[in-house]
Structures are given as C-alpha cells and as structure tokens.
C-alpha cells in the first residue's frame, strides 16, 4: 500500500480581515471535516497558519478508502465542501481557464524519503507526538542553487534524518513539514552515485535565505507556524 500514497502540499489564503472568523468556523467544522477527509482516503492532514496564509500537508491513499488498489480516486479538496469556510478564503486564479481553486499546490523540491515497497510508509504503531510546519524565504537569485543542492542531497543520501521531512515551494516562499520523533528507515540507493553534498550543510545554506526580521533569533531563517487542524490515523 505504501506506493499508493500521494503526498500533497497546499497553500491557501484567508480573505483580509477574516482571520478570526475563519478560526471560529474551522473550530466548529472540525469533526465534519475529519469525517469527510477520512471518507476520501486521507491518512493524515495538518494545517498551519502564518498571518492569513494556510499551509497544508496531506497524504491521500490512491486506492481510496477500501477500494481496490490502483483505482482512480478523486483528488481531495480540503475547503470546497464547506460553504462557510470556503466563503472566507481567497480563490487562486487558473491559467488554464478553468474555475479557480481554494488550494494552490506547492512544488515538492525536497523529501528525505518517499513511499517505497520495501517498508511501510506508515508503521501501525507510530504516532507522532509533534508535527512541525515551518516557513522560510529564499533570495530569488538563490532559488536554483537551493533546489540543486537539495536534489543532490535527496538522491545522494536518501533516508538521512527524517522520512516525513518535505519542502514545498511557491515563489520565494518555502514550507517544510516534519513529524517527531523522527523515523529513519534502512538505507536505500538514490538516483545519484556522486558524493558532492556540502559537508557543512548549514554554512552552505545560509546565503540562500532572506532572513525574517520580525521573528525570534531561533526562527530567523525558519519560522515555526501554529498548527490549526490535525487529522491522523485512528481519529
């Protein structure tokens, strides 16, 4: 079942001035939202907030909830089925001419691991004690270098430090998600046979970031966001 899981990262935007109204509606919709996500084959879902922006990490079973493996499953939409919540969100325009969306998918630019057939993606006895969503900004002229170095790390040293760690990007913003305690699976071979990953990773990464000026020193590069919603296995 591991290779039937799709990992999705979204960004959504609350309409200006509607932040408190959205939080109130979300609290009231918690149980119904979890039920609907579970019916759509969602294994886990976390929503984080920074200002009026919402960042979602979600895993959906492509076999659906009880359907046969490989069957087509409708892509889950987090907010659209709730009229009160969707009315408080901005709609992202569509270049293709179709209707806009309340969720804009972010590009996966790094993952420490991905679903593979050799190990279960979700171990039955694993329950995270903490889910961390963090936000950072890249200097525009450093974006290509950042992606290159992360792909190099990803494929030279897969399963290095946290199997659920993933980074998504949209414009200058990058969003990272991870679960704690970290799980590191047995080593596997990546797509690169080179050994060029910088040995001092922190020093190599520093020039890529546009530091936050309104955050504590510990969050100068990556600010830790508030988790608004969580649905996991067994809920």
N, C-alpha and C positions, 0 to 999 in steps of 0.2 A: 504493500500500500504506500510505502514511502515515496515512490516515484510518481504517484498520482496527486501529490500536493502542489498547489500553486501558492507562491508567496507574493503578496501584493502590498505595495506601499502607496498610500494616497495622501494628498494634501487637499484640504477643504478650507473655505473662508467664511467666517460668520459675518453677516452684514454689519457695517459700522454702527455702533451704539446698541447692538442687540446681544452683546455678550452675556449679560446677566439673564436675559430672557431665555437664551439658548441653554444655559446651565440648568435653569429651572425645569425646562421642558425635557432635557436629557435625563434628569433625575427621575422624573415621572414616567419616562418611557423605558427605563432600564430593563424591567422584566420582559416586556413585549419585544424589545429589541434583541435581547438574548435568545428568546424563543425563536424569533424569525431567522436569526443567523444560524442557529443550530439546525433548523429545518433545511437551510440552504447548504449544509455540509461544511460550515465554518468550524474549524478546530480551535482556533484561538483568535482573539481580536483585542487590540489595545488602541485607545485613542488618547493622544497627548495634545496639550494646548500651550501655545506661546502667543500671547496677545489675542488677536481674533482669528488666528490660524490654527487649524486642527491637523494633526499628523496621525495617520492610521497605519498600523501594521496588522496584517490579516493573513491567515492561512486557510485555504479552501480545498476540500477534498474534491478532486475532479471526477471521482466515481459517485459523487453525491452522497446523500445520507441513506445508505442501504441499497443504492443502485449497483448494477454490475460494473466491474472495472472497465474503464475506457469509455463509458457512456458520456455523452455530451451534457454538461451542466451549465445552466445559465449563470453568467457572471454575477456574483452578488453585488448589490448596490446597498450601501450602508444606510443612507439617509432618505432615499426617494420614497420609500413606502410609508414614511411618517410625514403627513402633511404639515403638522405643526413645526417639526424640526426643519424640514426642507424649506419652509417659508422663511426661515431665519438665516438661510445660507445663500451665499453668492452662487451664481451659475457661471461656470467656466465656459467661454465660447468654444465652438467646434470649428476647426479649419475645414473639415470635410463637408460642411453644410448641414450636417445632422443637428438635432437639438443639443443644447449644451448639457454639461454634466455637473453634478454637485461634488464629484470627486475627480481630481486630476491625478493620474498615475505618475509616480516618480520613477526615474530610471534607476535600476539596480547597478551601482558602479563598484560594489564590493560585497562579497559574502565570504565568511570564513569557511562555510560548508554549504552544501545543498542536498536535497533528498537523494539518497543513493540506495540501491538494493541490498548492500552488504550489512547495513544496520538500520533499525527502526528510526524513523525521523523523530517520532515522539515515543519515548520509552514509557511503558504503562505506569511505572512507579515515580516518574519525575513530575514534580510540581514546583514551578518557580516561586521563590519567596519574594522576588522583586523583578519588575520589568522596567527597563530604563530607556526612555526616549530622549535623545539629545539633539540639539540644533546648532549648526555652525555655518559660517560664511566663508566662501573661497574668494580669493582675488581673481577677477576674470582672466587675467593673463597667466594664472597658475592652474587653471582648471584641467587642461590637457595633461600637464605633468602629474597632477594629483591622481587622475584616473589611470594613467600609465603605471605609476608606481604601485597603485593598489591592485591593478590587474596582475602585475608582476608578482606581488606578494601572494595574492589569491591562488595563483597557479603554480608558483614555486613551493609554497608552504601551506597547502590546504589543511584544514583541521588543526590550526595552530593554537587557538586560545579560547574560542567560544563558538560552538557550532551555530548558534542562532544569531550571531552578530551580522548585521547587514547595514549597508549605507545606501540611501536613495538620494537622487539629486533632482533639483529643479532650478534652473538659472544659477544664481550664485549660492543658493542655499543647499545644504546637505543635512539629511536627517539620519541619525543612526538609531538602531534598535538592538537591544540585547536582553537576555534573561540571565538571572542569577539565582542560585550558584551556576557558574559556567560548566558546560559539558564539553569535553574534548574527546572525540571518538578516535579509534585506532587510525594510524596514518594511512593515507591513500595517495596515489600518484596524481599530480595535477597535469595540466596541459603543457607546461613548460619544463624543460630539462636544465635551464640555466640556473645560476646561483648569483643573481645580481641584486637582490633586495638589500637596500642600505642597512648596515649593521646597527647604526644608531637611528632608529626609526623616528623618535621624537624630534631630533635635530633636523632630520631630512624633511619632516612635515611642517615644522614651524613657519617657514617662509610662504607656505601656500594659503595661510589663513588671514582673514580680515577680522582681527580680534573684536570682541564685544567691549564697548566702553562703559556700559551701564550694568555690568554683572560683577559678582564677586570674583576675586583673583582666581579662585579654583575653577571658575567657569568662564575664564577669559576667552578660551577657544571653543569650548563645547558647553553650552548652557543646558542644564537638565530641566526638562519640562514636567509640568504637572500632568499626571495621568487622570483623565476624566472618566474613562469607561474601560472595563475589562470583562471579557468572557473567555473562559478556558474550558478545558475538558473536565467533565464531571459536574459542571454547573447546571 
